[in-house]
Amino acid sequence: MKKASFILVSIILLSCNGNNSVRNQEYADVDSAVIDTMDVQPLKDESPKKLAKNKTEDPIVGTYYCYRTQDTYVFQSGKIGYFTVQGGSPSVFTWERSGKNVTIVYEVFGKQKLKFDSQAQTLTEESKSLGTLVFDKQ
C-alpha cells in the first residue's frame, strides 16, 4: 500500500513537471514573438522627386461639378481632361491655363474658354444658351 501511494504521488509530481515545461514553452513563444516584432523595417520617406512633383501640380487639376446643369469637368495633370454632360459619355479635351484663363480644346467641338478662381476653387463657363455656369471643385 505504501508503494502504491508512493507511485501515485510520483506520477502526480512527474505530470506537474510536464506542465512546467509547457509553461516554459509558452514563455519562449512570447519571447520569440517580441524578437520578431522588433525586426520590422522602418518606413522609407518619400523621395524628394515625388515631393517636388506634387508641389508643382497645377491647382486646377481635379473634378468640377455644376449643380445647375449636373455637368462635370475633370482636369488631369497630363493636360488632358473630360467633360461629361448630365452623366452621359465623356468628351475628351486638352487644356492649358494661363493665370485665370483656361482654354480647352475638344477633339470635335474646337476651343472653349473658362475662368478659374483658385481661391474659390471654381470654374466659370459663359454659355450662349444657359448663361453663366459655375462649376465647384469636388
C-alpha positions in Angstrom: 0.0 0.0 0.0 2.9 2.3 0.8 4.4 1.5 -2.6 1.1 2.2 -4.4 0.7 5.6 -2.7 4.4 6.4 -3.5 3.9 5.5 -7.2 0.7 7.6 -7.3 2.5 10.7 -5.8 5.4 10.1 -8.2 3.1 10.1 -11.2 1.4 13.3 -10.0 4.8 15.0 -9.4 6.0 13.9 -12.8 2.9 15.2 -14.5 3.3 18.6 -12.8 6.9 18.8 -14.1 5.4 18.2 -17.6 3.1 21.2 -17.1 6.1 23.2 -16.1 7.8 22.5 -19.4 4.7 23.6 -21.2 4.6 26.8 -19.2 8.3 27.4 -20.2 7.5 26.8 -23.8 4.7 29.4 -23.7 7.2 32.0 -22.3 9.7 31.0 -25.0 7.0 31.6 -27.7 6.2 35.0 -26.3 9.9 35.9 -26.2 10.4 34.9 -29.8 7.3 36.9 -30.8 8.8 40.0 -29.2 12.0 39.4 -31.1 10.1 39.0 -34.3 8.1 42.3 -33.9 11.3 44.2 -33.2 12.7 43.1 -36.6 10.3 45.5 -38.5 11.9 47.7 -41.2 11.3 51.4 -40.7 9.1 53.2 -43.3 11.1 54.9 -46.1 10.5 58.6 -46.6 9.1 59.8 -49.9 11.8 60.7 -52.3 12.4 64.4 -52.9 11.4 63.9 -56.6 7.9 62.8 -55.6 7.5 65.7 -53.2 8.7 68.2 -55.8 6.3 66.7 -58.4 3.3 67.1 -56.0 4.2 70.7 -55.3 4.3 71.7 -59.0 1.0 70.2 -59.9 -1.4 72.8 -61.3 -4.1 73.8 -58.8 -6.8 73.4 -61.5 -6.3 69.6 -61.5 -9.4 67.9 -60.1 -13.1 67.4 -60.7 -15.6 70.3 -61.1 -19.4 69.9 -60.9 -22.2 72.3 -61.9 -25.2 71.8 -59.6 -27.4 73.7 -62.0 -26.8 71.5 -65.1 -25.3 68.4 -63.5 -22.3 68.6 -65.9 -18.8 67.7 -64.9 -15.3 68.8 -65.9 -12.3 66.6 -65.0 -8.8 68.1 -65.3 -5.9 65.7 -65.2 -2.2 66.6 -64.6 -1.2 65.5 -68.1 -3.1 68.5 -69.6 -5.9 66.1 -70.6 -9.5 66.3 -69.4 -13.1 65.1 -69.8 -16.4 66.9 -70.0 -19.5 64.9 -69.1 -23.0 66.3 -69.8 -25.5 65.1 -67.2 -23.8 61.7 -66.6 -23.5 60.9 -70.4 -20.5 59.8 -72.3 -17.4 62.0 -71.7 -15.9 64.3 -74.3 -12.1 64.3 -74.3 -10.2 67.6 -74.4 -6.8 69.1 -73.9 -6.3 72.1 -71.6 -4.0 74.9 -71.0 -4.1 77.5 -68.2 -2.6 81.0 -68.1 -3.5 82.7 -64.8 -7.3 82.7 -64.5 -7.9 81.9 -68.2 -8.3 78.3 -69.1 -8.5 77.2 -72.7 -9.8 73.8 -73.5 -9.7 72.2 -77.0 -12.2 69.4 -77.8 -11.3 66.8 -80.4 -14.6 67.5 -82.1 -16.1 70.8 -80.9 -13.0 73.1 -81.0 -11.9 75.7 -78.4 -13.7 76.9 -75.4 -12.6 79.4 -72.7 -13.3 79.2 -69.0 -12.3 81.3 -66.0 -10.6 79.7 -63.0 -10.8 81.1 -59.5 -8.1 79.4 -57.4 -9.3 80.9 -54.1 -12.9 79.9 -54.5 -11.9 76.6 -56.3 -14.4 77.3 -59.1 -14.6 77.3 -62.9 -16.9 79.7 -64.7 -18.3 79.0 -68.2 -20.2 81.5 -70.3 -22.8 79.5 -72.2 -24.7 81.2 -75.0 -27.9 79.2 -74.3 -27.6 78.8 -70.4 -25.8 82.0 -69.4 -23.1 81.8 -66.7 -22.4 78.4 -65.3 -20.3 77.9 -62.1 -18.5 74.6 -61.6 -17.4 73.8 -58.0 -14.3 71.7 -57.3 -15.2 68.4 -55.6 
